[in-house]
Amino acid sequence: MSNLTAKEYSGFEQIKHTDENDSEFWYARELALVLEYVQWRNFSKVLDRAILACLNSGFNMADHFIEVSKLVEMPTKPKKNGLDFGFAEVSKTKNINDYRLSRYACYLIVQNGDPRKEVIALGQTYFAIQTRRQEVRKTIARVNGILPENQPTPSKSIEEVQREQLKKLKATKKLMLNE
């Protein structure tokens, strides 16, 4: 399985958020930038197609695409008749719409993104792997299994065990035919 800490996936990992229930989510405006959409209006078309795909799949849109608003600073520099008088920059704030996205929503977004972009293919792989990992973790938990990070660390590597076994076989002169 691919290593999700690889450089190619770091953009997706860097914008991942976790809520108080340890659920992962992403913000649409941050995802848009990672997916190299410079203008929100272009990304919003992809977002609309992903929302439609969610609805047509029978899922509740509100579970995966939660509309939120953010207050952002908008820098301005006062000018008079197009001339810059050297005034200090002033900033004002503006409320903008955003979405809090589930992993599934992000997956739908990258499935509906511009296929000419390499980062879209990376996003498809990243969210497919993330989804599969989560499914495996849920299955392990459902059957009361032990998650990988809770598994005991073996005292010897497989190579060390193999070398020891080979030494024992050589000592007893019971070697296999292929050795």
ZIWO-V857818 format. One record per pair of residues at least 4 apart in sequence whose ideal C-beta (glycine too) atoms are under 8 Angstrom apart, sorted by the first residue. I is the first residue (numbers start at 1). J is the second residue. Records with the same first field share a line. If there is no record, write none. Layout:
BEGIN
I: J ; J
END
This chain:
BEGIN
1: 129 ; 132 ; 133
2: 6 ; 9 ; 125 ; 129
4: 9 ; 13 ; 126 ; 129 ; 130 ; 133
5: 9 ; 10 ; 13
6: 10
8: 122
9: 13 ; 122 ; 126
10: 14
11: 15 ; 34 ; 119
12: 16 ; 26 ; 34 ; 106 ; 122 ; 123 ; 126 ; 127
14: 34
15: 26 ; 27 ; 30 ; 31 ; 34
16: 24 ; 25 ; 26
17: 24 ; 25 ; 26 ; 27
18: 22 ; 23 ; 24 ; 25
19: 23 ; 25
24: 103 ; 130
25: 100 ; 101 ; 102 ; 103
26: 30 ; 31 ; 100 ; 101 ; 105 ; 106
27: 31 ; 68 ; 98 ; 99 ; 100 ; 101
28: 32 ; 43 ; 47 ; 98 ; 99 ; 100 ; 101 ; 109
29: 33 ; 40 ; 70 ; 96 ; 98
30: 34
31: 35 ; 101 ; 106 ; 109
32: 37 ; 40 ; 43
33: 37
34: 119 ; 123
35: 43 ; 109 ; 110 ; 113 ; 117 ; 119 ; 120 ; 123
36: 117 ; 119
37: 42 ; 43 ; 46
38: 42
39: 43
40: 44
41: 45
42: 46
43: 47
44: 48
45: 49
46: 50 ; 109 ; 112 ; 113 ; 114
47: 51 ; 65 ; 99 ; 109
48: 52
49: 53 ; 112
50: 54 ; 65 ; 105 ; 108 ; 109 ; 111 ; 112
51: 55 ; 61 ; 65 ; 108
52: 56
53: 57 ; 108 ; 111 ; 112
54: 59 ; 61 ; 64 ; 65 ; 104 ; 105 ; 108
55: 59 ; 61
59: 63 ; 64 ; 104
60: 64
61: 65
62: 66
63: 102
64: 101 ; 102 ; 104 ; 105 ; 108
65: 99 ; 100 ; 101 ; 102 ; 105
66: 99 ; 100 ; 101
67: 97 ; 98 ; 99
68: 97 ; 98 ; 99 ; 100
69: 95 ; 96 ; 97 ; 98
70: 95 ; 96 ; 98
71: 93 ; 94 ; 95
72: 93 ; 94 ; 96
73: 91 ; 92 ; 93
74: 91 ; 92 ; 93 ; 94
75: 89 ; 90 ; 91
76: 89 ; 90 ; 91 ; 92
77: 84 ; 87 ; 89 ; 90
78: 85 ; 87 ; 90
79: 83 ; 84 ; 85
80: 85
99: 105
101: 105 ; 106 ; 109
102: 106
103: 107 ; 127 ; 130 ; 131 ; 134
104: 108 ; 131
105: 109
106: 110 ; 123 ; 127
107: 111 ; 124 ; 127 ; 128 ; 131
108: 112
109: 113 ; 123
110: 120 ; 123 ; 124 ; 126 ; 127
111: 124
113: 117 ; 120 ; 123
114: 120
115: 120 ; 121
116: 120
117: 121
118: 122
119: 123
120: 124
121: 125
122: 126
123: 127
124: 128
125: 129
126: 130
127: 131
128: 132
129: 133
130: 134
131: 135
132: 136
133: 137
134: 138
135: 139
136: 140
137: 141 ; 147
138: 142
139: 143 ; 145
140: 145 ; 146 ; 147
141: 145 ; 147
146: 150 ; 151
147: 151
156: 160 ; 161 ; 164
157: 161
158: 162
159: 163
160: 164
161: 165
162: 166
163: 167
164: 168
165: 169
166: 170 ; 179
167: 171
168: 172
169: 174 ; 175 ; 176 ; 179
170: 175
175: 179
END
